[in-house]
Amino acid sequence: MPEIRTRFAPSPSGFLHIGGARTALFNYLLARNLGGKFVLRIEDTDRERSTPESIQAILDSMEWLELAWDEGPFYQSERSAEYQPYVQRMLDSGAAYRCTCTPEQVDAMRKEAKAAGRRPGYNGSCRNRTDIAATDPHVVRFRTPDDGQTGVKDLIRGGVLFENTEFDDFVICRTDGTPTYNFVVVVDDAEMRITHVVRGEDHLSNTPKQILMYHALDLSVPEFAHVPLILGTDGSRLSKRHGATGVTAYRDMGYLPDAMNNYLARLGWSHGDQEIFSRAELIEHFSLDHVGSSAGVFDPEKLEWVNFQHLKELPSSTLASEVKPLIEERQWPLPGDDGWLAKAVATVQERAKTLVELVNSIKYYFVDEIEFDPKAVAKHLAKARPALLTDLADQLAGVEDWSEPNIEDVFQYVLTKHELKLGKLAQPVRVALTGGSVSPGIFEMAAVLGKDRVLARLQAAIPLAEGTD
Ligand code: GLU
C-alpha cells in the first residue's frame, strides 16, 4: 500500500470560506485517519487575484482550525520550472501540439460551431501542423480523443462518464509560457504523490480532462472524491446573504475551532446519529464512505448549538485562556490570576453560546464601574429597603472565610431575620453587584467577586434602594 497523501489546494483570492475550510478539513481528517500525509499547496498562479493578504488569510484560518499540514505550503508561483518538461513530454509524444490561432480566430470558431448547432470550441485546425517552430508565438493544446468516454471513479458519487467529444483541444500552456490550471494540477498532484484528491464538486467537470492528461503522461491516476456544495438555509448557494462565509469571522465571533470543525465535518459527513465530536473522534471515525452526495445546508443556528456543546465541556482553565485575549482586547482590568479567571468563567460556562457572548455577559467581574440597567434598578433595587441591604452588608463584613457556603449562610440568616423569600433579597443584590437582573448564582458570583468588591458595591447601591415595606 503506498502512503496515503491528501492535499488542500486553495486559490488565494479572498478569505478562506466555509466550503474551502470543509474541503481542507476532509483532506486533513482523511490523512489522519489513514495515517497518511496532508499537503498544503497554494494555487497562486493567477497573479492578479492572488494577494499576500489572501494567502495569509488562508494560513491564519488553517492555523486557527488547527488543520496542521505535514508538507508545504508549496506555492505554484514558485514552481514554474517544474511544468515545462511535462509540456515538452506531451509535445514529444504527440499528446499535445502547438497552435498559432489567435484568440479572435478561436472566438470565430466558437461562434461558427454554435451557429451550426455544434458544441462551441476550438476546431482543431492546428492539430496536424508540423510547421510551427518553438520560437513562433503559440499556445500548446492537449489532443483530446475524438471519440470514446472518460470515466471518473468518484469515491462519493460513484462512476461518472463523460463523452470525450465534450472536450475540445484545450490549452495547457499559454503564449507567454505559463501553464494552465488543469495541467498544473495534474503535474503537481503527480509530483507530490497525491493518492486522494478531495475537492469541491465544482471541479468534477475538470476531472476527465485531468485523467486524460494523467494517461498521456503515463502517470498513475489518484482517487477522486468530489464533495457536494454547501447551500444556505433557503436552498441557494451559500453566499454573504446567509451570514458570514469567511472562517475567521467565526473566530472573531467567539466560536471554538473544534466546534467549527465538528460542525463542518457534519456538513456532509455522518457517523450514526452522533452530533458532537472531539477532534480525536473525528479523526477516528472519518471516512469518505460516509460523505453523502447531496448538498449540505449551512445552518448558523446549529453551528451555535454545536459551539455551545463544546464550550460547556471545556475545562475551565482552557476556557479561561480562550477568554483572556478577549478581556485584554476590551482593555478590562484583570483583578485576579489565571485561577481566579477560571473560577469566574466557570460560573457562566453553561450560559453562553460563544466566547464573545460569554465575555460580554461578565464585564462586572472585571470593571468596578457598574453599568446599571435602569429597568432592573426600578424593578428590583429601588424596591428594596435600604435597611435590608445595610443589614446584609454588615453581616457579610463579618465573614472571615469568604466562601460560597459562608456567603449563603449569611443570606439565610438575613432572610430569616427579615422574614423574606430569597428572591426579595437576591434580585436587588444581583442588580447591586452586576447592574442587571441576570447573572450566575448569587452566592458563587459573590464568592468570585471577592469580599471587598461585594461590600463596596452594596454600599454604593444602598442610596438607590427606596423601598419602605
Ligand atoms: N485551486 C482550486 C480551488 O481553489 C482547487 C483545485 C483542486 O483542488 O484541484 O478551487
Residues whose N, C-alpha, C, O or C-beta is under 5 A from the ligand:
A	BS01	LIG	A9 P10 S11 E43 V185 R199
